[in-house]
Amino acid sequence: MRELVEVIAKALVDHPDEVSVRQVDSDQADTVVLELKVSPDDMGKVIGKQGRIAKALRTVVKASAIRDGKKVIIEIQ
């Protein structure tokens, strides 16, 4: 799932070399927290108007996580 978020984010931004995704340990065993960091210039491109792109990204990753029986939380920084 980390790789999926990274590939999608790199396709959206102008500075793909500054994209990083880090997996953080969660309190719950079936939950995965992913921290997505992008350049400040690219923040609007990842979030989109009214958060539409961020919501779509979360939806795609959620669909992938359901197959593994997990829950994914994406934090954009």
N, CA, C, O and CB atoms as a CASP TS submission, in Angstrom:
PFRMAT TS
TARGET T0000
AUTHOR 0000-0000-0000
METHOD Language model
MODEL 1
PARENT N/A
ATOM      1  N   MET     1       0.819  -1.186   0.000  1.00  0.00           N
ATOM      2  CA  MET     1       0.000   0.000   0.000  1.00  0.00           C
ATOM      3  C   MET     1       0.866   1.255   0.000  1.00  0.00           C
ATOM      4  O   MET     1       0.507   2.260  -0.613  1.00  0.00           O
ATOM      5  CB  MET     1      -0.933  -0.005   1.198  1.00  0.00           C
ATOM      6  N   ARG     2       1.997   1.199   0.680  1.00  0.00           N
ATOM      7  CA  ARG     2       2.911   2.334   0.719  1.00  0.00           C
ATOM      8  C   ARG     2       3.381   2.685  -0.684  1.00  0.00           C
ATOM      9  O   ARG     2       3.458   3.857  -1.053  1.00  0.00           O
ATOM     10  CB  ARG     2       4.111   2.030   1.623  1.00  0.00           C
ATOM     11  N   GLU     3       3.694   1.651  -1.463  1.00  0.00           N
ATOM     12  CA  GLU     3       4.172   1.866  -2.822  1.00  0.00           C
ATOM     13  C   GLU     3       3.081   2.463  -3.704  1.00  0.00           C
ATOM     14  O   GLU     3       3.360   3.304  -4.559  1.00  0.00           O
ATOM     15  CB  GLU     3       4.671   0.555  -3.420  1.00  0.00           C
ATOM     16  N   LEU     4       1.848   2.032  -3.499  1.00  0.00           N
ATOM     17  CA  LEU     4       0.718   2.546  -4.265  1.00  0.00           C
ATOM     18  C   LEU     4       0.555   4.045  -4.028  1.00  0.00           C
ATOM     19  O   LEU     4       0.397   4.808  -4.981  1.00  0.00           O
ATOM     20  CB  LEU     4      -0.577   1.799  -3.890  1.00  0.00           C
ATOM     21  N   VAL     5       0.592   4.468  -2.784  1.00  0.00           N
ATOM     22  CA  VAL     5       0.464   5.883  -2.450  1.00  0.00           C
ATOM     23  C   VAL     5       1.618   6.674  -3.067  1.00  0.00           C
ATOM     24  O   VAL     5       1.417   7.766  -3.599  1.00  0.00           O
ATOM     25  CB  VAL     5       0.431   6.080  -0.915  1.00  0.00           C
ATOM     26  N   GLU     6       2.818   6.118  -2.993  1.00  0.00           N
ATOM     27  CA  GLU     6       3.992   6.811  -3.526  1.00  0.00           C
ATOM     28  C   GLU     6       3.898   6.993  -5.042  1.00  0.00           C
ATOM     29  O   GLU     6       4.192   8.075  -5.550  1.00  0.00           O
ATOM     30  CB  GLU     6       5.266   6.038  -3.171  1.00  0.00           C
ATOM     31  N   VAL     7       3.497   5.966  -5.760  1.00  0.00           N
ATOM     32  CA  VAL     7       3.385   6.048  -7.219  1.00  0.00           C
ATOM     33  C   VAL     7       2.331   7.069  -7.631  1.00  0.00           C
ATOM     34  O   VAL     7       2.563   7.866  -8.539  1.00  0.00           O
ATOM     35  CB  VAL     7       3.044   4.673  -7.808  1.00  0.00           C
ATOM     36  N   ILE     8       1.182   7.051  -6.976  1.00  0.00           N
ATOM     37  CA  ILE     8       0.114   7.987  -7.321  1.00  0.00           C
ATOM     38  C   ILE     8       0.537   9.418  -7.005  1.00  0.00           C
ATOM     39  O   ILE     8       0.308  10.321  -7.810  1.00  0.00           O
ATOM     40  CB  ILE     8      -1.181   7.633  -6.566  1.00  0.00           C
ATOM     41  N   ALA     9       1.147   9.633  -5.852  1.00  0.00           N
ATOM     42  CA  ALA     9       1.563  10.982  -5.461  1.00  0.00           C
ATOM     43  C   ALA     9       2.635  11.529  -6.401  1.00  0.00           C
ATOM     44  O   ALA     9       2.601  12.705  -6.762  1.00  0.00           O
ATOM     45  CB  ALA     9       2.085  10.981  -4.020  1.00  0.00           C
ATOM     46  N   LYS    10       3.579  10.688  -6.797  1.00  0.00           N
ATOM     47  CA  LYS    10       4.633  11.148  -7.700  1.00  0.00           C
ATOM     48  C   LYS    10       4.071  11.535  -9.063  1.00  0.00           C
ATOM     49  O   LYS    10       4.617  12.414  -9.730  1.00  0.00           O
ATOM     50  CB  LYS    10       5.697  10.065  -7.864  1.00  0.00           C
ATOM     51  N   ALA    11       2.992  10.894  -9.478  1.00  0.00           N
ATOM     52  CA  ALA    11       2.373  11.230 -10.760  1.00  0.00           C
ATOM     53  C   ALA    11       1.626  12.564 -10.701  1.00  0.00           C
ATOM     54  O   ALA    11       1.406  13.197 -11.733  1.00  0.00           O
ATOM     55  CB  ALA    11       1.416  10.119 -11.186  1.00  0.00           C
ATOM     56  N   LEU    12       1.240  12.989  -9.513  1.00  0.00           N
ATOM     57  CA  LEU    12       0.452  14.212  -9.369  1.00  0.00           C
ATOM     58  C   LEU    12       1.286  15.480  -9.230  1.00  0.00           C
ATOM     59  O   LEU    12       0.826  16.554  -9.617  1.00  0.00           O
ATOM     60  CB  LEU    12      -0.440  14.087  -8.184  1.00  0.00           C
ATOM     61  N   VAL    13       2.487  15.389  -8.694  1.00  0.00           N
ATOM     62  CA  VAL    13       3.255  16.571  -8.297  1.00  0.00           C
ATOM     63  C   VAL    13       4.279  17.011  -9.339  1.00  0.00           C
ATOM     64  O   VAL    13       4.603  16.271 -10.268  1.00  0.00           O
ATOM     65  CB  VAL    13       3.956  16.301  -6.998  1.00  0.00           C
ATOM     66  N   ASP    14       4.784  18.238  -9.162  1.00  0.00           N
ATOM     67  CA  ASP    14       5.830  18.771 -10.033  1.00  0.00           C
ATOM     68  C   ASP    14       7.226  18.364  -9.563  1.00  0.00           C
ATOM     69  O   ASP    14       8.161  18.325 -10.362  1.00  0.00           O
ATOM     70  CB  ASP    14       5.731  20.287 -10.101  1.00  0.00           C
ATOM     71  N   HIS    15       7.370  18.062  -8.270  1.00  0.00           N
ATOM     72  CA  HIS    15       8.656  17.680  -7.689  1.00  0.00           C
ATOM     73  C   HIS    15       8.570  16.256  -7.124  1.00  0.00           C
ATOM     74  O   HIS    15       8.487  16.078  -5.909  1.00  0.00           O
ATOM     75  CB  HIS    15       9.076  18.684  -6.578  1.00  0.00           C
ATOM     76  N   PRO    16       8.591  15.239  -8.001  1.00  0.00           N
ATOM     77  CA  PRO    16       8.416  13.858  -7.517  1.00  0.00           C
ATOM     78  C   PRO    16       9.569  13.363  -6.649  1.00  0.00           C
ATOM     79  O   PRO    16       9.405  12.398  -5.902  1.00  0.00           O
ATOM     80  CB  PRO    16       8.252  12.927  -8.689  1.00  0.00           C
ATOM     81  N   ASP    17      10.729  14.006  -6.735  1.00  0.00           N
ATOM     82  CA  ASP    17      11.860  13.582  -5.916  1.00  0.00           C
ATOM     83  C   ASP    17      11.676  13.952  -4.448  1.00  0.00           C
ATOM     84  O   ASP    17      12.385  13.422  -3.592  1.00  0.00           O
ATOM     85  CB  ASP    17      13.140  14.196  -6.442  1.00  0.00           C
ATOM     86  N   GLU    18      10.743  14.848  -4.139  1.00  0.00           N
ATOM     87  CA  GLU    18      10.496  15.259  -2.761  1.00  0.00           C
ATOM     88  C   GLU    18       9.330  14.513  -2.112  1.00  0.00           C
ATOM     89  O   GLU    18       8.946  14.822  -0.984  1.00  0.00           O
ATOM     90  CB  GLU    18      10.232  16.738  -2.717  1.00  0.00           C
ATOM     91  N   VAL    19       8.772  13.541  -2.816  1.00  0.00           N
ATOM     92  CA  VAL    19       7.661  12.749  -2.274  1.00  0.00           C
ATOM     93  C   VAL    19       8.225  11.623  -1.420  1.00  0.00           C
ATOM     94  O   VAL    19       9.120  10.894  -1.849  1.00  0.00           O
ATOM     95  CB  VAL    19       6.763  12.177  -3.417  1.00  0.00           C
ATOM     96  N   SER    20       7.699  11.487  -0.219  1.00  0.00           N
ATOM     97  CA  SER    20       8.102  10.366   0.626  1.00  0.00           C
ATOM     98  C   SER    20       6.879   9.850   1.379  1.00  0.00           C
ATOM     99  O   SER    20       6.017  10.618   1.808  1.00  0.00           O
ATOM    100  CB  SER    20       9.231  10.787   1.620  1.00  0.00           C
ATOM    101  N   VAL    21       6.831   8.544   1.523  1.00  0.00           N
ATOM    102  CA  VAL    21       5.742   7.903   2.247  1.00  0.00           C
ATOM    103  C   VAL    21       6.357   7.044   3.334  1.00  0.00           C
ATOM    104  O   VAL    21       7.217   6.204   3.069  1.00  0.00           O
ATOM    105  CB  VAL    21       4.834   7.053   1.296  1.00  0.00           C
ATOM    106  N   ARG    22       5.906   7.264   4.562  1.00  0.00           N
ATOM    107  CA  ARG    22       6.442   6.528   5.699  1.00  0.00           C
ATOM    108  C   ARG    22       5.306   5.807   6.409  1.00  0.00           C
ATOM    109  O   ARG    22       4.241   6.379   6.645  1.00  0.00           O
ATOM    110  CB  ARG    22       7.187   7.474   6.674  1.00  0.00           C
ATOM    111  N   GLN    23       5.544   4.554   6.745  1.00  0.00           N
ATOM    112  CA  GLN    23       4.537   3.767   7.458  1.00  0.00           C
ATOM    113  C   GLN    23       4.811   3.886   8.955  1.00  0.00           C
ATOM    114  O   GLN    23       5.919   3.617   9.419  1.00  0.00           O
ATOM    115  CB  GLN    23       4.553   2.263   6.999  1.00  0.00           C
ATOM    116  N   VAL    24       3.796   4.287   9.690  1.00  0.00           N
ATOM    117  CA  VAL    24       3.912   4.504  11.125  1.00  0.00           C
ATOM    118  C   VAL    24       3.140   3.408  11.855  1.00  0.00           C
ATOM    119  O   VAL    24       2.063   3.000  11.421  1.00  0.00           O
ATOM    120  CB  VAL    24       3.387   5.915  11.523  1.00  0.00           C
ATOM    121  N   ASP    25       3.697   2.941  12.954  1.00  0.00           N
ATOM    122  CA  ASP    25       3.016   1.923  13.741  1.00  0.00           C
ATOM    123  C   ASP    25       1.750   2.495  14.373  1.00  0.00           C
ATOM    124  O   ASP    25       1.719   3.641  14.822  1.00  0.00           O
ATOM    125  CB  ASP    25       3.950   1.365  14.825  1.00  0.00           C
ATOM    126  N   SER    26       0.730   1.680  14.393  1.00  0.00           N
ATOM    127  CA  SER    26      -0.556   2.085  14.943  1.00  0.00           C
ATOM    128  C   SER    26      -0.842   1.284  16.207  1.00  0.00           C
ATOM    129  O   SER    26      -0.255   0.227  16.437  1.00  0.00           O
ATOM    130  CB  SER    26      -1.686   1.894  13.905  1.00  0.00           C
ATOM    131  N   ASP    27      -1.750   1.803  17.018  1.00  0.00           N
ATOM    132  CA  ASP    27      -2.138   1.107  18.242  1.00  0.00           C
ATOM    133  C   ASP    27      -2.916  -0.168  17.932  1.00  0.00           C
ATOM    134  O   ASP    27      -2.836  -1.147  18.674  1.00  0.00           O
ATOM    135  CB  ASP    27      -2.972   2.026  19.134  1.00  0.00           C
ATOM    136  N   GLN    28      -3.661  -0.155  16.845  1.00  0.00           N
ATOM    137  CA  GLN    28      -4.466  -1.305  16.477  1.00  0.00           C
ATOM    138  C   GLN    28      -3.712  -2.158  15.466  1.00  0.00           C
ATOM    139  O   GLN    28      -3.032  -1.631  14.585  1.00  0.00           O
ATOM    140  CB  GLN    28      -5.826  -0.860  15.909  1.00  0.00           C
ATOM    141  N   ALA    29      -3.832  -3.456  15.591  1.00  0.00           N
ATOM    142  CA  ALA    29      -3.076  -4.386  14.746  1.00  0.00           C
ATOM    143  C   ALA    29      -3.528  -4.358  13.293  1.00  0.00           C
ATOM    144  O   ALA    29      -2.720  -4.587  12.393  1.00  0.00           O
ATOM    145  CB  ALA    29      -3.203  -5.791  15.284  1.00  0.00           C
ATOM    146  N   ASP    30      -4.808  -4.082  13.048  1.00  0.00           N
ATOM    147  CA  ASP    30      -5.308  -4.126  11.674  1.00  0.00           C
ATOM    148  C   ASP    30      -5.325  -2.753  10.994  1.00  0.00           C
ATOM    149  O   ASP    30      -5.897  -2.608   9.914  1.00  0.00           O
ATOM    150  CB  ASP    30      -6.700  -4.709  11.663  1.00  0.00           C
ATOM    151  N   THR    31      -4.703  -1.748  11.614  1.00  0.00           N
ATOM    152  CA  THR    31      -4.694  -0.395  11.063  1.00  0.00           C
ATOM    153  C   THR    31      -3.279   0.004  10.658  1.00  0.00           C
ATOM    154  O   THR    31      -2.320  -0.210  11.401  1.00  0.00           O
ATOM    155  CB  THR    31      -5.263   0.610  12.083  1.00  0.00           C
ATOM    156  N   VAL    32      -3.166   0.590   9.464  1.00  0.00           N
ATOM    157  CA  VAL    32      -1.885   1.067   8.950  1.00  0.00           C
ATOM    158  C   VAL    32      -1.993   2.577   8.755  1.00  0.00           C
ATOM    159  O   VAL    32      -2.942   3.057   8.135  1.00  0.00           O
ATOM    160  CB  VAL    32      -1.497   0.343   7.608  1.00  0.00           C
ATOM    161  N   VAL    33      -1.023   3.325   9.281  1.00  0.00           N
ATOM    162  CA  VAL    33      -0.990   4.774   9.118  1.00  0.00           C
ATOM    163  C   VAL    33       0.151   5.105   8.167  1.00  0.00           C
ATOM    164  O   VAL    33       1.298   4.725   8.402  1.00  0.00           O
ATOM    165  CB  VAL    33      -0.817   5.508  10.496  1.00  0.00           C
ATOM    166  N   LEU    34      -0.175   5.821   7.086  1.00  0.00           N
ATOM    167  CA  LEU    34       0.820   6.227   6.107  1.00  0.00           C
ATOM    168  C   LEU    34       0.944   7.745   6.125  1.00  0.00           C
ATOM    169  O   LEU    34      -0.053   8.455   5.996  1.00  0.00           O
ATOM    170  CB  LEU    34       0.448   5.718   4.689  1.00  0.00           C
ATOM    171  N   GLU    35       2.173   8.243   6.286  1.00  0.00           N
ATOM    172  CA  GLU    35       2.429   9.677   6.259  1.00  0.00           C
ATOM    173  C   GLU    35       2.981  10.041   4.886  1.00  0.00           C
ATOM    174  O   GLU    35       4.048   9.567   4.497  1.00  0.00           O
ATOM    175  CB  GLU    35       3.417  10.098   7.393  1.00  0.00           C
ATOM    176  N   LEU    36       2.272  10.863   4.170  1.00  0.00           N
ATOM    177  CA  LEU    36       2.678  11.318   2.841  1.00  0.00           C
ATOM    178  C   LEU    36       3.233  12.727   2.970  1.00  0.00           C
ATOM    179  O   LEU    36       2.528  13.643   3.393  1.00  0.00           O
ATOM    180  CB  LEU    36       1.484  11.275   1.831  1.00  0.00           C
ATOM    181  N   LYS    37       4.502  12.898   2.603  1.00  0.00           N
ATOM    182  CA  LYS    37       5.133  14.214   2.644  1.00  0.00           C
ATOM    183  C   LYS    37       5.466  14.633   1.221  1.00  0.00           C
ATOM    184  O   LYS    37       6.058  13.873   0.454  1.00  0.00           O
ATOM    185  CB  LYS    37       6.413  14.204   3.538  1.00  0.00           C
ATOM    186  N   VAL    38       5.075  15.860   0.883  1.00  0.00           N
ATOM    187  CA  VAL    38       5.366  16.428  -0.434  1.00  0.00           C
ATOM    188  C   VAL    38       5.931  17.828  -0.248  1.00  0.00           C
ATOM    189  O   VAL    38       5.892  18.387   0.849  1.00  0.00           O
ATOM    190  CB  VAL    38       4.091  16.458  -1.333  1.00  0.00           C
ATOM    191  N   SER    39       6.451  18.383  -1.324  1.00  0.00           N
ATOM    192  CA  SER    39       6.954  19.750  -1.320  1.00  0.00           C
ATOM    193  C   SER    39       5.810  20.704  -0.991  1.00  0.00           C
ATOM    194  O   SER    39       4.672  20.461  -1.394  1.00  0.00           O
ATOM    195  CB  SER    39       7.598  20.109  -2.686  1.00  0.00           C
ATOM    196  N   PRO    40       6.095  21.784  -0.266  1.00  0.00           N
ATOM    197  CA  PRO    40       5.030  22.756   0.027  1.00  0.00           C
ATOM    198  C   PRO    40       4.374  23.325  -1.244  1.00  0.00           C
ATOM    199  O   PRO    40       3.196  23.682  -1.229  1.00  0.00           O
ATOM    200  CB  PRO    40       5.596  23.902   0.863  1.00  0.00           C
ATOM    201  N   ASP    41       5.136  23.405  -2.330  1.00  0.00           N
ATOM    202  CA  ASP    41       4.579  23.896  -3.590  1.00  0.00           C
ATOM    203  C   ASP    41       3.556  22.925  -4.181  1.00  0.00           C
ATOM    204  O   ASP    41       2.653  23.339  -4.908  1.00  0.00           O
ATOM    205  CB  ASP    41       5.699  24.141  -4.593  1.00  0.00           C
ATOM    206  N   ASP    42       3.695  21.641  -3.870  1.00  0.00           N
ATOM    207  CA  ASP    42       2.832  20.610  -4.435  1.00  0.00           C
ATOM    208  C   ASP    42       1.665  20.221  -3.527  1.00  0.00           C
ATOM    209  O   ASP    42       0.865  19.356  -3.884  1.00  0.00           O
ATOM    210  CB  ASP    42       3.646  19.394  -4.742  1.00  0.00           C
ATOM    211  N   MET    43       1.566  20.843  -2.379  1.00  0.00           N
ATOM    212  CA  MET    43       0.531  20.463  -1.415  1.00  0.00           C
ATOM    213  C   MET    43      -0.872  20.596  -2.018  1.00  0.00           C
ATOM    214  O   MET    43      -1.717  19.724  -1.818  1.00  0.00           O
ATOM    215  CB  MET    43       0.643  21.327  -0.150  1.00  0.00           C
ATOM    216  N   GLY    44      -1.117  21.670  -2.745  1.00  0.00           N
ATOM    217  CA  GLY    44      -2.432  21.873  -3.351  1.00  0.00           C
ATOM    218  C   GLY    44      -2.764  20.845  -4.414  1.00  0.00           C
ATOM    219  O   GLY    44      -3.931  20.502  -4.604  1.00  0.00           O
ATOM    220  N   LYS    45      -1.754  20.352  -5.106  1.00  0.00           N
ATOM    221  CA  LYS    45      -1.990  19.352  -6.150  1.00  0.00           C
ATOM    222  C   LYS    45      -2.371  18.008  -5.555  1.00  0.00           C
ATOM    223  O   LYS    45      -3.143  17.261  -6.156  1.00  0.00           O
ATOM    224  CB  LYS    45      -0.752  19.197  -7.027  1.00  0.00           C
ATOM    225  N   VAL    46      -1.842  17.694  -4.388  1.00  0.00           N
ATOM    226  CA  VAL    46      -2.154  16.420  -3.740  1.00  0.00           C
ATOM    227  C   VAL    46      -3.514  16.489  -3.055  1.00  0.00           C
ATOM    228  O   VAL    46      -4.246  15.500  -3.024  1.00  0.00           O
ATOM    229  CB  VAL    46      -1.062  16.048  -2.721  1.00  0.00           C
ATOM    230  N   ILE    47      -3.854  17.655  -2.506  1.00  0.00           N
ATOM    231  CA  ILE    47      -5.132  17.793  -1.815  1.00  0.00           C
ATOM    232  C   ILE    47      -6.264  18.043  -2.805  1.00  0.00           C
ATOM    233  O   ILE    47      -7.332  17.441  -2.685  1.00  0.00           O
ATOM    234  CB  ILE    47      -5.066  18.930  -0.792  1.00  0.00           C
ATOM    235  N   GLY    48      -6.047  18.920  -3.782  1.00  0.00           N
ATOM    236  CA  GLY    48      -7.068  19.207  -4.779  1.00  0.00           C
ATOM    237  C   GLY    48      -8.124  20.165  -4.270  1.00  0.00           C
ATOM    238  O   GLY    48      -8.154  20.513  -3.089  1.00  0.00           O
ATOM    239  N   LYS    49      -8.986  20.586  -5.172  1.00  0.00           N
ATOM    240  CA  LYS    49     -10.067  21.495  -4.793  1.00  0.00           C
ATOM    241  C   LYS    49     -11.020  20.791  -3.853  1.00  0.00           C
ATOM    242  O   LYS    49     -11.538  19.715  -4.152  1.00  0.00           O
ATOM    243  CB  LYS    49     -10.819  22.011  -6.036  1.00  0.00           C
ATOM    244  N   GLN    50     -11.241  21.416  -2.717  1.00  0.00           N
ATOM    245  CA  GLN    50     -12.127  20.901  -1.674  1.00  0.00           C
ATOM    246  C   GLN    50     -11.751  19.487  -1.242  1.00  0.00           C
ATOM    247  O   GLN    50     -12.604  18.737  -0.766  1.00  0.00           O
ATOM    248  CB  GLN    50     -13.564  20.923  -2.157  1.00  0.00           C
ATOM    249  N   GLY    51     -10.470  19.115  -1.406  1.00  0.00           N
ATOM    250  CA  GLY    51      -9.988  17.820  -0.945  1.00  0.00           C
ATOM    251  C   GLY    51     -10.373  16.646  -1.814  1.00  0.00           C
ATOM    252  O   GLY    51     -10.309  15.501  -1.365  1.00  0.00           O
ATOM    253  N   ARG    52     -10.771  16.901  -3.044  1.00  0.00           N
ATOM    254  CA  ARG    52     -11.256  15.818  -3.904  1.00  0.00           C
ATOM    255  C   ARG    52     -10.165  14.813  -4.260  1.00  0.00           C
ATOM    256  O   ARG    52     -10.412  13.607  -4.254  1.00  0.00           O
ATOM    257  CB  ARG    52     -11.843  16.393  -5.174  1.00  0.00           C
ATOM    258  N   ILE    53      -8.964  15.294  -4.568  1.00  0.00           N
ATOM    259  CA  ILE    53      -7.889  14.369  -4.945  1.00  0.00           C
ATOM    260  C   ILE    53      -7.455  13.553  -3.730  1.00  0.00           C
ATOM    261  O   ILE    53      -7.216  12.351  -3.845  1.00  0.00           O
ATOM    262  CB  ILE    53      -6.677  15.141  -5.539  1.00  0.00           C
ATOM    263  N   ALA    54      -7.352  14.197  -2.568  1.00  0.00           N
ATOM    264  CA  ALA    54      -6.988  13.474  -1.352  1.00  0.00           C
ATOM    265  C   ALA    54      -8.034  12.406  -1.027  1.00  0.00           C
ATOM    266  O   ALA    54      -7.689  11.297  -0.621  1.00  0.00           O
ATOM    267  CB  ALA    54      -6.834  14.451  -0.169  1.00  0.00           C
ATOM    268  N   LYS    55      -9.290  12.739  -1.203  1.00  0.00           N
ATOM    269  CA  LYS    55     -10.367  11.778  -0.941  1.00  0.00           C
ATOM    270  C   LYS    55     -10.287  10.601  -1.913  1.00  0.00           C
ATOM    271  O   LYS    55     -10.472   9.449  -1.521  1.00  0.00           O
ATOM    272  CB  LYS    55     -11.745  12.466  -1.049  1.00  0.00           C
ATOM    273  N   ALA    56     -10.010  10.901  -3.179  1.00  0.00           N
ATOM    274  CA  ALA    56      -9.895   9.837  -4.179  1.00  0.00           C
ATOM    275  C   ALA    56      -8.701   8.934  -3.878  1.00  0.00           C
ATOM    276  O   ALA    56      -8.789   7.715  -4.021  1.00  0.00           O
ATOM    277  CB  ALA    56      -9.762  10.436  -5.589  1.00  0.00           C
ATOM    278  N   LEU    57      -7.596   9.529  -3.466  1.00  0.00           N
ATOM    279  CA  LEU    57      -6.412   8.747  -3.092  1.00  0.00           C
ATOM    280  C   LEU    57      -6.728   7.825  -1.930  1.00  0.00           C
ATOM    281  O   LEU    57      -6.349   6.653  -1.943  1.00  0.00           O
ATOM    282  CB  LEU    57      -5.241   9.673  -2.729  1.00  0.00           C
ATOM    283  N   ARG    58      -7.411   8.340  -0.937  1.00  0.00           N
ATOM    284  CA  ARG    58      -7.783   7.515   0.222  1.00  0.00           C
ATOM    285  C   ARG    58      -8.736   6.396  -0.183  1.00  0.00           C
ATOM    286  O   ARG    58      -8.649   5.289   0.349  1.00  0.00           O
ATOM    287  CB  ARG    58      -8.430   8.383   1.315  1.00  0.00           C
ATOM    288  N   THR    59      -9.635   6.668  -1.111  1.00  0.00           N
ATOM    289  CA  THR    59     -10.589   5.655  -1.565  1.00  0.00           C
ATOM    290  C   THR    59      -9.881   4.512  -2.282  1.00  0.00           C
ATOM    291  O   THR    59     -10.189   3.343  -2.047  1.00  0.00           O
ATOM    292  CB  THR    59     -11.635   6.283  -2.488  1.00  0.00           C
ATOM    293  N   VAL    60      -8.932   4.846  -3.155  1.00  0.00           N
ATOM    294  CA  VAL    60      -8.196   3.818  -3.895  1.00  0.00           C
ATOM    295  C   VAL    60      -7.388   2.949  -2.939  1.00  0.00           C
ATOM    296  O   VAL    60      -7.380   1.725  -3.064  1.00  0.00           O
ATOM    297  CB  VAL    60      -7.268   4.462  -4.943  1.00  0.00           C
ATOM    298  N   VAL    61      -6.713   3.576  -1.990  1.00  0.00           N
ATOM    299  CA  VAL    61      -5.890   2.819  -1.041  1.00  0.00           C
ATOM    300  C   VAL    61      -6.769   1.995  -0.109  1.00  0.00           C
ATOM    301  O   VAL    61      -6.401   0.883   0.268  1.00  0.00           O
ATOM    302  CB  VAL    61      -4.992   3.768  -0.223  1.00  0.00           C
ATOM    303  N   LYS    62      -7.917   2.526   0.262  1.00  0.00           N
ATOM    304  CA  LYS    62      -8.843   1.778   1.114  1.00  0.00           C
ATOM    305  C   LYS    62      -9.319   0.510   0.417  1.00  0.00           C
ATOM    306  O   LYS    62      -9.418  -0.549   1.036  1.00  0.00           O
ATOM    307  CB  LYS    62     -10.045   2.651   1.498  1.00  0.00           C
ATOM    308  N   ALA    63      -9.615   0.629  -0.886  1.00  0.00           N
ATOM    309  CA  ALA    63     -10.049  -0.541  -1.650  1.00  0.00           C
ATOM    310  C   ALA    63      -8.956  -1.597  -1.698  1.00  0.00           C
ATOM    311  O   ALA    63      -9.240  -2.793  -1.623  1.00  0.00           O
ATOM    312  CB  ALA    63     -10.449  -0.135  -3.070  1.00  0.00           C
ATOM    313  N   SER    64      -7.719  -1.166  -1.821  1.00  0.00           N
ATOM    314  CA  SER    64      -6.597  -2.100  -1.824  1.00  0.00           C
ATOM    315  C   SER    64      -6.408  -2.749  -0.456  1.00  0.00           C
ATOM    316  O   SER    64      -6.073  -3.929  -0.362  1.00  0.00           O
ATOM    317  CB  SER    64      -5.317  -1.386  -2.243  1.00  0.00           C
ATOM    318  N   ALA    65      -6.621  -1.978   0.591  1.00  0.00           N
ATOM    319  CA  ALA    65      -6.412  -2.490   1.955  1.00  0.00           C
ATOM    320  C   ALA    65      -7.488  -3.487   2.365  1.00  0.00           C
ATOM    321  O   ALA    65      -7.219  -4.390   3.157  1.00  0.00           O
ATOM    322  CB  ALA    65      -6.382  -1.337   2.949  1.00  0.00           C
ATOM    323  N   ILE    66      -8.679  -3.340   1.850  1.00  0.00           N
ATOM    324  CA  ILE    66      -9.776  -4.246   2.217  1.00  0.00           C
ATOM    325  C   ILE    66      -9.443  -5.682   1.840  1.00  0.00           C
ATOM    326  O   ILE    66      -9.806  -6.625   2.543  1.00  0.00           O
ATOM    327  CB  ILE    66     -11.087  -3.813   1.536  1.00  0.00           C
ATOM    328  N   ARG    67      -8.740  -5.832   0.707  1.00  0.00           N
ATOM    329  CA  ARG    67      -8.344  -7.190   0.291  1.00  0.00           C
ATOM    330  C   ARG    67      -7.456  -7.851   1.331  1.00  0.00           C
ATOM    331  O   ARG    67      -7.503  -9.067   1.514  1.00  0.00           O
ATOM    332  CB  ARG    67      -7.616  -7.148  -1.058  1.00  0.00           C
ATOM    333  N   ASP    68      -6.639  -7.044   2.018  1.00  0.00           N
ATOM    334  CA  ASP    68      -5.743  -7.584   3.042  1.00  0.00           C
ATOM    335  C   ASP    68      -6.382  -7.600   4.425  1.00  0.00           C
ATOM    336  O   ASP    68      -5.755  -8.036   5.390  1.00  0.00           O
ATOM    337  CB  ASP    68      -4.463  -6.779   3.085  1.00  0.00           C
ATOM    338  N   GLY    69      -7.608  -7.135   4.529  1.00  0.00           N
ATOM    339  CA  GLY    69      -8.293  -7.107   5.812  1.00  0.00           C
ATOM    340  C   GLY    69      -7.739  -6.048   6.749  1.00  0.00           C
ATOM    341  O   GLY    69      -7.724  -6.241   7.964  1.00  0.00           O
ATOM    342  N   LYS    70      -7.285  -4.931   6.194  1.00  0.00           N
ATOM    343  CA  LYS    70      -6.699  -3.868   7.009  1.00  0.00           C
ATOM    344  C   LYS    70      -7.437  -2.559   6.784  1.00  0.00           C
ATOM    345  O   LYS    70      -8.231  -2.423   5.853  1.00  0.00           O
ATOM    346  CB  LYS    70      -5.207  -3.699   6.689  1.00  0.00           C
ATOM    347  N   LYS    71      -7.158  -1.604   7.653  1.00  0.00           N
ATOM    348  CA  LYS    71      -7.684  -0.253   7.543  1.00  0.00           C
ATOM    349  C   LYS    71      -6.494   0.686   7.359  1.00  0.00           C
ATOM    350  O   LYS    71      -5.487   0.555   8.054  1.00  0.00           O
ATOM    351  CB  LYS    71      -8.541   0.140   8.804  1.00  0.00           C
ATOM    352  N   VAL    72      -6.606   1.631   6.428  1.00  0.00           N
ATOM    353  CA  VAL    72      -5.498   2.536   6.145  1.00  0.00           C
ATOM    354  C   VAL    72      -5.901   3.969   6.424  1.00  0.00           C
ATOM    355  O   VAL    72      -6.988   4.413   6.056  1.00  0.00           O
ATOM    356  CB  VAL    72      -5.034   2.390   4.695  1.00  0.00           C
ATOM    357  N   ILE    73      -5.006   4.680   7.081  1.00  0.00           N
ATOM    358  CA  ILE    73      -5.188   6.107   7.332  1.00  0.00           C
ATOM    359  C   ILE    73      -4.033   6.822   6.636  1.00  0.00           C
ATOM    360  O   ILE    73      -2.868   6.496   6.867  1.00  0.00           O
ATOM    361  CB  ILE    73      -5.233   6.435   8.888  1.00  0.00           C
ATOM    362  N   ILE    74      -4.353   7.794   5.788  1.00  0.00           N
ATOM    363  CA  ILE    74      -3.321   8.565   5.093  1.00  0.00           C
ATOM    364  C   ILE    74      -3.290   9.968   5.666  1.00  0.00           C
ATOM    365  O   ILE    74      -4.292  10.683   5.660  1.00  0.00           O
ATOM    366  CB  ILE    74      -3.577   8.601   3.560  1.00  0.00           C
ATOM    367  N   GLU    75      -2.116  10.351   6.162  1.00  0.00           N
ATOM    368  CA  GLU    75      -1.923  11.699   6.673  1.00  0.00           C
ATOM    369  C   GLU    75      -1.049  12.458   5.686  1.00  0.00           C
ATOM    370  O   GLU    75       0.067  12.028   5.395  1.00  0.00           O
ATOM    371  CB  GLU    75      -1.285  11.684   8.099  1.00  0.00           C
ATOM    372  N   ILE    76      -1.532  13.564   5.174  1.00  0.00           N
ATOM    373  CA  ILE    76      -0.784  14.360   4.202  1.00  0.00           C
ATOM    374  C   ILE    76      -0.102  15.501   4.948  1.00  0.00           C
ATOM    375  O   ILE    76      -0.740  16.273   5.663  1.00  0.00           O
ATOM    376  CB  ILE    76      -1.721  14.907   3.067  1.00  0.00           C
ATOM    377  N   GLN    77       1.208  15.583   4.762  1.00  0.00           N
ATOM    378  CA  GLN    77       1.987  16.611   5.464  1.00  0.00           C
ATOM    379  C   GLN    77       2.769  17.429   4.491  1.00  0.00           C
ATOM    380  O   GLN    77       3.487  18.345   4.892  1.00  0.00           O
ATOM    381  CB  GLN    77       2.923  15.991   6.487  1.00  0.00           C
TER
END
